């Protein structure tokens, strides 16, 4: 199978996401408020205009930073090459990783017991939920990064696309021991 298999995954919004939004809004309100307080203390009227001007920039900044929190991961499998890109607010794309599926030394459904068996120097968490049974973990050794884990949320089509390139042990574990 040499076709292209693609999948877009949107991570679920958790408490950390909402805390970031609240902090962005608070900081944006704090900047003009600081100018107003300083203007009242030192009796400089033109600082009120600067506060109003900074409010407009803060409104734009709030919009920009909050929309930048909208993240998607795109998985692409072409032949045996598995690639993950991070799409930020549908305006920026960053390459997260690119690896040959044949290099996977192990692959399994996410399980804390299984994960504790390994020591990782790098973990890519590119799944829907952070620690979920719906996620899969693929492990490979990288010359530069050492033992690396990819935690991702593939659909059946993506797993089937990887199947011809995986070892027999991994195929048994992933496809027959569900």
N, C-alpha and C positions, 0 to 999 in steps of 0.2 A: 504494500500500500504506500504509494508515494504522493498521495493527495495531501491537501492542506486541511487541517482541522483547527478551527478557531473557536474560542469561547471567551466571553466577557463576564467577569465576576465583579459584583459590587459588594464590598464588605459592609456588613451590618453596622449601623450606627450604635455605638455604645456610650457609656457615661463619659468617657474621655472626650469624645466628639463634642458633646454638649457643654462640657466644662471649657473646652477651647473656645467655643462660640461665646460663652458668657464672658470669658477673659478678654476676648477681642473687643466686645462691646464696651466693657468697663474701661479698658485702656483708651478706647476712642472717645469716651465721654470725659475721661480724666484730663486729657490734653487741653481741650478748650476751657474746661472748668478751672484748671490751673492758671491759665492766662487771665481769666476773669478775677480770680482771687488775688493774684499779684497786682492787677490793675487797681483793685479796690485798696489794697494795702499801700502801694506807693503812689497812688493818685495820678496815674497816667492813663488818660482817656483813650489814647490810640491803641492800647493793648486790647481793648474791647473789640476793635476792628480786626486785630490779629486773631483774637479768639474766634470771631465769626468766620474769618477766612480759613482758619485751621479746622473748624467744624466741617466745612465742605470737603476738605482733604480727608478728614477722618471718616466721613460717610463713604467716600470712595474706597478708602482703605478697608473699612468693615466689609463692604461688598466684595472686594477683591480677596481678602483673606478667608472669608466664610465660604465663598465659592471654591477657593483653593483646597478646602477640606473635602470636597467631593472627589473621591478617588475610585477608580476602577482598575482592575487588573485584566489584561488580555493575555490569554494563553494561546500559543500558536505551535502546532506540531507539523513540521514539514519533513517528510521522510523520518529520520530518527532524531531530528533536532527539535528539542523542546525549548521554547523561548517565552519569557514572561516580560511584558511591558507594563509600566504603571502609567495610567492616563489620569492627569490632574485637571479637573474641571473642564474636560473636553477641549482644552487649549494647549496642553503640554503633554509630551510623551517622553518617558524615560525608560531606558532599557534596564531591567532589573537583573535578569540572568539569561544565559544561553548555554545549554548543556546537551550532550548527546545522550539519549535515553539508554543506549547500550552501556553507558558508564555507571548506571544505577546499581549499587551493590545490594540494596534492599529497598522494599517498598511495601507499605502496609497502611491499613486504616489507622487514623490517629488514636493512640492509646497511651495513657501516662506510663503504664508498665513497660510497654515496648520502647517508649522514648527514653526511659531511665536506663536502659541497657547500653545506650550510646553516649559518648561525649562528643559534642559538636563545637567546632570553632566558629561556624557561621550558620545561622538559621534564617531562612527567608520565609516569612509568614505572609503568604499571598492568597489566603483563603477568605471565605465569606465570614466565618466566625473565628475568633482567636483559638479557642480550644474546644473543638467540636468533633463528635464521632463521624460527622459527614466528611471531614477532611481526610486526605491521604498524605502520607509522608514518604518522600523519595530521598534516599541517602546516596551520596556519591562522594568520592575523594577528589579534591581539587589540588593541583600542585601549589597554587598560590594561597588558597584559603584553608586548606586542610579538609577535615571531614565536614561536609556540608549537608544540611537538611533543607528540603523544600516542603513547606506545609501548604497544600493547595486543595481546591474544591473542584475536581474534574467532573464533567458529565460522562455518561456511559460512552458516548461517541469518542471522546478524547482518550479514555482508557483503552477502548478497542483499537484506536489508532496506534497506541504505544505497544500493544500486545506483541506484535511480531518481533520487536526489538528487545524485549525483556527476557531474562533468563527463566528457565523452567521453574526454579524455586519461587521466584517472584510471581510468575503466572499462577502457580498453585495457590500461593498466599492471597493474591489479590482477587482472582476470578473464581476460585473454587471453595475458599474458606470464608464465605461471606456469612 
